[in-house]
Amino acid sequence: MELNLCGIVGKSPALDEVYRILGKVAPTDSTVLVTGESGTGKELLVRALHMNSRRHGKPFVPVNCGAIPRELLESELFGHEKGAFTSAIRSRPGRFELADGGTIFLDEIGEMDLSLQVKILRVLQEKEFERVGGAKTMKADVRIVAATNRDLDEEVRTGRFREDLFYRLNVIPLHLPPLRERGDDVLLLADYFLGRFCKQKQRKKMGLPVVSRELFLRYPWPGNVRELENFMERLSILCEHDEIRPEDLPQKILDAAGIAAPPPQAAACEASGGFVWPIIAHLREKGLGLKDFLDQVEERLLLEALDEAAGVKNQAAEILGIKRTTLIEKLKKRNLAAD
């Protein structure tokens, strides 16, 4: 039976091995631990695991253990009873209850406190838990899949992660390779993202000529698929011609290929003193009012910061000197990638 890959793009030998293991483990109820660098697409892989399982018609419930404040994570996972804490004005089911019959995905499980790890271990072993502030034992018919970009062997060695929980989670290890180990998948993904964003933004489809494709292959993509996706969105907005030329690429990609000279636009900027203040003539030339002009400037800076930060929102916000929440609001306002 053909696998439902849930949008995973790639044909490299490294990814073929992932598909092979996925096809074997998906039909079972075995616990899976997905490892891989940040931005490799671990959630897509776990969704594919769920969609190819016997539980595919039941809920898929993802939980980012690193994004939820530690004091709230237990309530998010197991629910709470009315009056369990100050803001608990009514009883509320947790993610395990919502995932009944389906799959719960514990992303970034390496960020979880040791005290909560004990309760996750109990759910794995006994299939039961209690809501926060409750006395009733509840059952959980869920498949647990976890993911992390940390080295859990090292976390266990240093005492930051429970050894017994690690072994319970690591029944089936599934490693998602970084983009730099996936060869021509970089180009498949670049074409896929570029086509998707051009369609979304209702502009003519852009091409990636051979010289630019070579540069893409020589860059290590430290932010992996997430960095490439954000970068292609940026190019789909900012590139003014029908193909992406080397001069459209940031210096870090040129540096990776040993091309030291800055692109022509950057060189022109440096020659004029490093920065050119906009004047009214620029607005007239573009046919823009002040608000539209400032919106374009802000959007360019947002996309450049995301690109420089390899898609990591916290770092992009620091580069721009704004809060992460402010950055996400601005991205959502422009329908840019904000997940």
LUMMARBA-770440 format. One line per field, with one value per residue (C-alpha): residue number from 1; residue in one letter; x, y, z. Coordinates in steps of 0.1 Angstrom, whole numbers. Layout:
BEGIN
nr <- (NUM ...)
rest <- (A ...)
east <- (X ...)
north <- (Y ...)
up <- (Z ...)
***
This chain:
BEGIN
nr <- (1 2 3 4 5 6 7 8 9 10 11 12 13 14 15 16 17 18 19 20 21 22 23 24 25 26 27 28 29 30 31 32 33 34 35 36 37 38 39 40 41 42 43 44 45 46 47 48 49 50 51 52 53 54 55 56 57 58 59 60 61 62 63 64 65 66 67 68 69 70 71 72 73 74 75 76 77 78 79 80 81 82 83 84 85 86 87 88 89 90 91 92 93 94 95 96 97 98 99 100 101 102 103 104 105 106 107 108 109 110 111 112 113 114 115 116 117 118 119 120 121 122 123 124 125 126 127 128 129 130 131 132 133 134 135 136 137 138 139 140 141 142 143 144 145 146 147 148 149 150 151 152 153 154 155 156 157 158 159 160 161 162 163 164 165 166 167 168 169 170 171 172 173 174 175 176 177 178 179 180 181 182 183 184 185 186 187 188 189 190 191 192 193 194 195 196 197 198 199 200 201 202 203 204 205 206 207 208 209 210 211 212 213 214 215 216 217 218 219 220 221 222 223 224 225 226 227 228 229 230 231 232 233 234 235 236 237 238 239 240 241 242 243 244 245 246 247 248 249 250 251 252 253 254 255 256 257 258 259 260 261 262 263 264 265 266 267 268 269 270 271 272 273 274 275 276 277 278 279 280 281 282 283 284 285 286 287 288 289 290 291 292 293 294 295 296 297 298 299 300 301 302 303 304 305 306 307 308 309 310 311 312 313 314 315 316 317 318 319 320 321 322 323 324 325 326 327 328 329 330 331 332 333 334 335 336 337 338 339)
rest <- (M E L N L C G I V G K S P A L D E V Y R I L G K V A P T D S T V L V T G E S G T G K E L L V R A L H M N S R R H G K P F V P V N C G A I P R E L L E S E L F G H E K G A F T S A I R S R P G R F E L A D G G T I F L D E I G E M D L S L Q V K I L R V L Q E K E F E R V G G A K T M K A D V R I V A A T N R D L D E E V R T G R F R E D L F Y R L N V I P L H L P P L R E R G D D V L L L A D Y F L G R F C K Q K Q R K K M G L P V V S R E L F L R Y P W P G N V R E L E N F M E R L S I L C E H D E I R P E D L P Q K I L D A A G I A A P P P Q A A A C E A S G G F V W P I I A H L R E K G L G L K D F L D Q V E E R L L L E A L D E A A G V K N Q A A E I L G I K R T T L I E K L K K R N L A A D)
east <- (0 13 22 4 34 14 33 68 89 121 135 170 184 185 148 140 153 129 100 110 108 77 59 68 60 29 4 15 8 45 58 81 108 115 149 164 176 153 134 138 100 95 58 51 67 46 14 24 29 -7 -23 -8 -19 -51 -59 -60 -97 -92 -77 -41 -32 2 17 48 63 88 62 38 49 61 36 7 20 5 -29 -26 -17 -41 -68 -79 -109 -128 -110 -77 -59 -68 -78 -96 -131 -144 -133 -114 -102 -65 -48 -47 -85 -89 -67 -87 -85 -59 -23 -8 25 48 71 103 98 134 122 98 105 115 84 61 82 71 35 42 59 28 6 29 30 -5 -25 -40 -38 -57 -67 -49 -69 -89 -91 -107 -83 -89 -79 -61 -64 -37 -6 22 48 75 102 132 162 182 206 185 214 234 203 200 237 236 204 181 160 147 164 133 111 138 137 99 98 126 109 112 138 132 158 150 182 192 187 225 225 196 214 191 161 172 162 130 119 131 110 80 80 87 58 35 43 41 6 -4 8 -7 25 40 60 97 126 158 186 215 240 217 208 245 247 217 234 266 249 245 210 216 178 170 136 121 150 146 108 111 138 117 88 111 123 88 80 112 127 117 123 112 142 163 198 229 227 193 208 221 259 259 249 276 301 293 303 334 321 334 321 288 259 256 227 247 279 259 246 282 295 269 279 261 226 204 175 143 130 97 110 112 75 66 87 69 35 31 17 37 18 23 59 66 47 70 101 88 80 114 131 109 117 154 155 138 163 193 179 172 135 139 113 131 163 146 128 161 177 148 148 111 93 86 48 51 70 44 16 33 38 2 -10 9 0 36 49 42 39)
north <- (0 35 57 89 112 142 167 154 162 143 112 110 77 91 99 65 48 70 59 23 24 45 19 -8 10 30 1 -8 9 10 42 61 87 110 128 154 189 219 226 192 186 162 171 163 129 122 132 107 81 88 89 55 39 22 53 76 84 95 127 138 161 178 194 216 209 237 264 259 275 247 255 251 220 194 210 212 175 160 187 202 203 234 252 233 267 303 307 272 286 254 218 213 182 178 168 131 131 150 125 95 67 86 99 124 140 153 176 188 164 171 204 187 189 158 160 158 131 107 113 107 75 64 70 50 21 21 40 62 96 121 157 184 188 156 123 102 80 83 60 71 50 69 62 84 97 120 142 161 179 172 143 124 100 129 144 110 110 145 137 161 133 101 70 48 73 74 37 36 63 49 17 26 53 73 98 126 136 173 189 190 152 150 159 170 172 208 216 196 215 249 243 231 261 286 273 273 309 323 308 321 356 354 361 344 312 319 297 286 286 262 286 294 257 249 276 261 227 241 259 238 251 251 259 229 228 256 280 270 275 310 319 309 329 359 355 351 385 405 391 414 391 357 338 338 349 348 385 379 356 367 368 338 315 331 327 289 287 307 338 367 396 411 411 442 458 454 468 499 504 502 526 552 551 520 534 555 575 572 604 615 606 569 570 586 561 531 548 543 564 566 538 514 523 518 485 473 483 466 434 433 437 410 385 393 389 355 345 356 337 305 308 308 334 342 351 371 391 398 409 434 445 436 410 376 381 414 396 369 395 413 380 370 404 398 361 352 320 323 287)
up <- (0 -9 20 27 32 44 22 29 -2 -10 -28 -13 -1 35 33 16 48 68 45 49 87 86 65 90 122 112 114 149 182 192 208 185 193 164 165 142 141 145 112 97 96 125 129 93 98 129 110 83 110 123 88 79 112 122 142 112 115 152 165 160 189 188 220 219 253 249 240 269 303 326 353 327 309 333 330 292 290 317 321 354 377 387 415 410 408 408 371 370 369 352 346 314 295 287 254 264 267 234 217 228 202 182 185 208 196 224 205 222 250 261 275 300 338 356 378 348 331 359 350 313 323 341 311 290 314 329 303 331 347 369 360 380 412 406 423 395 376 338 310 279 247 228 208 221 197 210 192 202 187 219 224 250 257 269 287 306 314 330 349 330 315 332 319 324 304 276 272 272 245 224 214 177 171 139 129 103 85 82 48 41 41 16 -16 -44 -21 -15 -51 -50 -19 -33 -65 -44 -20 -48 -68 -38 -27 -63 -66 -32 -41 -76 -94 -124 -115 -110 -121 -104 -130 -129 -114 -85 -80 -76 -49 -31 -31 -16 13 45 55 93 98 75 57 78 67 31 32 48 23 -7 6 9 -27 -40 -26 -31 -64 -92 -122 -133 -121 -90 -98 -77 -70 -54 -28 6 12 35 6 -16 12 14 -23 -18 -36 -16 -37 -25 -49 -71 -50 -18 -35 -47 -11 3 -23 -13 24 36 37 15 31 11 -5 -20 -55 -44 -34 -68 -87 -70 -71 -34 -5 27 45 16 13 50 49 21 40 72 53 37 71 87 60 61 98 95 68 89 119 98 106 144 156 189 171 144 170 188 155 150 186 191 212 197 201 182 154 151 150 122 103 107 95 63 60 62 78 116 128)
***
